[in-house]
Amino acid sequence: MFKILTSAGNDLFDLIYPVSCLVCGDRQVDRRHLCAYCLDHAFEPSNEDGRESSEGLVLPEWITMQQTLWEFDKGGFLQDVLHHVKYSGLADLGVTLGENLGKELLNNRYLRVSHETILLPVPLHPARERKRGYNQSFLIAFGIANVTGAEIAPHGAVQRIRNTRTQTGLNASNRRKNLSGAFTIREQQAFVNRDVIIVDDVITTGATVFELASLIRGYCGKIGVATIARA
């Protein structure tokens, strides 16, 4: 009887508060915000798993690889999806994207991902995280961990100590200046002799992840970067 009532309650909830795919608009009975078809077909694949990460950008020698799922589409569906992950509290969507990214990481030939690998979500400044209520990079890392078994770095192991202005609209040089000294490492032991993958939603010039990589490079093994999109 309890199962019947629970099922009826769920059906009523779905009827009153339906969830639709953010791309195609189809109703989702599993209450995911991105349907399986759109997840596989709606966005332009990037498949970046080598040294060159985007136009005119080559990874520093201390970063082994960079893995990206899709090309960023300014004004398109992917931008909308990432905006919802970042600002609308759609935790399940961030985790789903991370799981897809994790599947690609398992096939990466430059850095073998295992339960010994540390995932480092790009930290938000505490004030910004309190205001938003969560860190979208952590949601993505959580999805990656679900698939790969990798370990997420302890919260606060690396902290953002400057509440920097948004990187949007800044050129490469100003992005680097904006991020200089923005992070500090609090728990070096968490990274010692462990391969680390820095996780973020989008990579553009690489200023953020490169700043983080330079901070931890003296403690860890190989360093990789994993993002949902590249712009």
C-alpha positions as CSV (number, residue, x, y, z in Angstrom):
1,M,0.0,0.0,0.0
2,F,2.8,2.4,0.9
3,K,4.5,1.8,-2.5
4,I,1.2,2.4,-4.3
5,L,0.7,5.7,-2.4
6,T,4.3,6.8,-3.0
7,S,3.9,6.0,-6.7
8,A,0.7,8.0,-6.9
9,G,2.2,10.9,-5.0
10,N,5.2,10.9,-7.4
11,D,2.8,10.8,-10.4
12,L,0.8,13.7,-9.0
13,F,4.0,15.7,-8.3
14,D,5.2,15.1,-11.9
15,L,1.8,16.3,-13.2
16,I,1.9,19.5,-11.2
17,Y,5.6,20.2,-11.6
18,P,6.7,18.5,-14.8
19,V,10.4,18.5,-15.8
20,S,11.2,19.1,-19.5
21,C,14.5,18.8,-21.4
22,L,16.1,22.2,-21.6
23,V,17.0,21.6,-25.2
24,C,14.1,19.8,-27.0
25,G,11.4,20.5,-24.4
26,D,10.2,16.9,-24.1
27,R,8.8,16.0,-20.7
28,Q,11.2,13.8,-18.6
29,V,9.7,11.1,-16.5
30,D,13.0,10.6,-14.8
31,R,13.0,14.3,-13.9
32,R,16.4,14.9,-15.6
33,H,16.8,18.3,-17.2
34,L,18.6,17.0,-20.3
35,C,17.3,14.0,-22.2
36,A,19.5,11.2,-23.3
37,Y,19.2,12.0,-27.0
38,C,20.1,15.7,-26.6
39,L,22.9,14.8,-24.2
40,D,24.4,12.7,-27.1
41,H,23.5,14.8,-30.1
42,A,22.7,18.4,-29.3
43,F,26.2,19.8,-28.9
44,E,29.3,20.0,-31.0
45,P,31.9,17.5,-29.7
46,S,35.3,18.9,-28.7
47,N,37.2,15.7,-27.8
48,E,40.2,17.6,-26.6
49,D,42.5,15.1,-24.9
50,G,45.9,16.3,-26.0
51,R,48.4,19.1,-25.5
52,E,46.6,21.9,-27.5
53,S,43.5,23.0,-25.7
54,S,41.9,25.7,-27.8
55,E,42.8,28.1,-30.6
56,G,46.2,29.6,-30.0
57,L,46.4,28.1,-26.5
58,V,49.0,25.5,-25.7
59,L,49.1,23.9,-22.2
60,P,52.0,24.7,-19.9
61,E,54.5,21.9,-19.6
62,W,53.3,21.1,-16.1
63,I,49.8,20.2,-17.4
64,T,49.7,16.7,-18.9
65,M,46.3,16.8,-20.6
66,Q,43.1,18.7,-21.1
67,Q,39.7,16.9,-21.7
68,T,36.7,18.8,-22.9
69,L,33.3,17.5,-23.9
70,W,31.9,20.2,-26.2
71,E,32.5,23.4,-28.0
72,F,30.9,26.4,-26.3
73,D,28.1,27.9,-28.4
74,K,27.6,31.6,-27.4
75,G,23.9,32.3,-27.4
76,G,23.1,28.6,-28.0
77,F,21.6,25.7,-26.1
78,L,24.9,24.7,-24.4
79,Q,25.3,28.2,-22.9
80,D,21.8,28.0,-21.6
81,V,22.5,24.6,-20.0
82,L,25.7,25.8,-18.3
83,H,23.9,28.9,-17.1
84,H,21.2,26.7,-15.5
85,V,23.9,24.6,-13.8
86,K,25.7,27.7,-12.5
87,Y,22.8,29.9,-11.4
88,S,19.5,27.9,-11.3
89,G,20.5,25.2,-8.7
90,L,20.0,22.3,-11.1
91,A,22.3,20.0,-9.2
92,D,21.3,16.9,-11.1
93,L,22.2,18.5,-14.4
94,G,25.7,19.4,-13.2
95,V,26.2,15.8,-12.0
96,T,24.9,14.4,-15.3
97,L,27.3,16.5,-17.3
98,G,30.1,15.4,-15.0
99,E,29.2,11.7,-15.6
100,N,29.5,12.2,-19.3
101,L,32.8,13.9,-18.9
102,G,34.0,11.1,-16.6
103,K,33.3,8.5,-19.3
104,E,35.6,10.4,-21.7
105,L,38.3,10.7,-19.0
106,L,38.3,6.9,-18.6
107,N,39.5,6.7,-22.2
108,N,42.1,9.5,-21.9
109,R,45.5,8.3,-23.1
110,Y,47.6,11.0,-21.4
111,L,46.5,10.6,-17.8
112,R,45.0,7.3,-16.5
113,V,42.1,8.1,-14.1
114,S,41.6,5.8,-11.1
115,H,40.5,5.8,-7.5
116,E,44.0,7.2,-6.7
117,T,43.3,10.3,-8.8
118,I,42.3,13.6,-7.0
119,L,39.6,15.8,-8.6
120,L,40.0,19.5,-7.7
121,P,36.9,21.6,-8.5
122,V,37.9,25.2,-9.1
123,P,37.0,26.9,-5.8
124,L,34.6,29.8,-5.5
125,H,35.3,32.6,-3.0
126,P,33.4,31.7,0.2
127,A,31.2,34.8,-0.1
128,R,30.2,33.8,-3.6
129,E,29.6,30.2,-2.7
130,R,27.4,31.2,0.2
131,K,25.4,33.5,-2.0
132,R,24.9,30.9,-4.7
133,G,24.5,28.0,-2.3
134,Y,26.8,25.6,-4.2
135,N,29.8,25.3,-6.5
136,Q,29.0,24.2,-10.0
137,S,32.5,22.8,-10.5
138,F,31.9,20.5,-7.5
139,L,28.7,19.1,-9.0
140,I,30.7,18.3,-12.2
141,A,33.4,16.7,-10.2
142,F,30.9,14.7,-8.3
143,G,29.6,13.3,-11.6
144,I,33.1,12.4,-12.7
145,A,33.7,10.6,-9.4
146,N,30.5,8.6,-9.8
147,V,31.9,7.2,-13.1
148,T,35.6,6.9,-12.5
149,G,35.9,6.3,-8.7
150,A,38.3,9.2,-8.4
151,E,38.5,11.1,-5.1
152,I,37.3,14.7,-4.8
153,A,39.8,16.9,-2.9
154,P,38.7,17.9,0.6
155,H,36.7,21.0,0.7
156,G,39.0,23.9,1.6
157,A,42.2,22.0,0.6
158,V,42.6,24.9,-1.9
159,Q,40.8,28.1,-1.2
160,R,40.0,31.2,-3.2
161,I,41.1,34.1,-1.0
162,R,40.3,37.0,-3.4
163,N,36.8,37.6,-4.6
164,T,37.9,38.4,-8.1
165,R,35.7,40.1,-10.7
166,T,34.1,37.9,-13.4
167,Q,36.5,36.8,-16.2
168,T,33.8,37.5,-18.8
169,G,34.9,40.3,-21.2
170,L,38.6,40.3,-20.1
171,N,41.4,39.5,-22.5
172,A,44.0,36.8,-21.8
173,S,46.4,39.2,-20.2
174,N,43.8,40.8,-17.9
175,R,42.4,37.4,-17.0
176,R,45.9,36.3,-15.7
177,K,46.2,39.5,-13.7
178,N,42.7,39.1,-12.3
179,L,43.6,35.6,-11.1
180,S,47.1,36.3,-9.8
181,G,47.3,35.3,-6.1
182,A,43.6,34.5,-6.0
183,F,44.1,31.0,-4.5
184,T,46.0,29.5,-1.7
185,I,46.7,25.9,-0.7
186,R,45.7,24.8,2.8
187,E,46.2,21.0,2.7
188,Q,49.3,20.2,0.7
189,Q,49.2,16.6,2.0
190,A,46.0,15.9,0.1
191,F,47.9,16.2,-3.2
192,V,51.2,14.6,-2.5
193,N,52.2,12.0,-5.1
194,R,48.6,11.9,-6.4
195,D,47.6,12.8,-10.0
196,V,45.2,15.7,-10.0
197,I,42.5,16.7,-12.4
198,I,41.3,20.3,-12.1
199,V,37.6,20.5,-12.9
200,D,35.6,23.5,-14.2
201,D,32.6,24.2,-16.4
202,V,34.3,26.2,-19.3
203,I,37.9,26.8,-20.3
204,T,38.7,30.0,-22.4
205,T,42.2,31.3,-22.0
206,G,43.0,28.8,-19.2
207,A,44.0,31.5,-16.8
208,T,42.0,30.0,-13.9
209,V,43.1,26.4,-14.2
210,F,46.7,27.4,-15.0
211,E,46.8,29.5,-11.8
212,L,45.6,26.5,-9.8
213,A,48.0,24.1,-11.5
214,S,51.0,26.4,-10.7
215,L,49.9,26.3,-7.1
216,I,49.8,22.5,-6.7
217,R,52.5,21.4,-9.1
218,G,55.2,21.2,-6.4
219,Y,53.2,18.6,-4.4
220,C,51.4,16.3,-6.8
221,G,52.1,13.9,-9.7
222,K,50.6,14.6,-13.1
223,I,48.1,17.4,-13.6
224,G,45.1,17.3,-16.0
225,V,42.2,19.7,-16.7
226,A,38.7,18.6,-17.4
227,T,35.9,20.9,-18.5
228,I,32.4,20.6,-20.0
229,A,33.1,23.2,-22.7
230,R,35.8,25.3,-24.3
231,A,35.2,28.8,-25.6
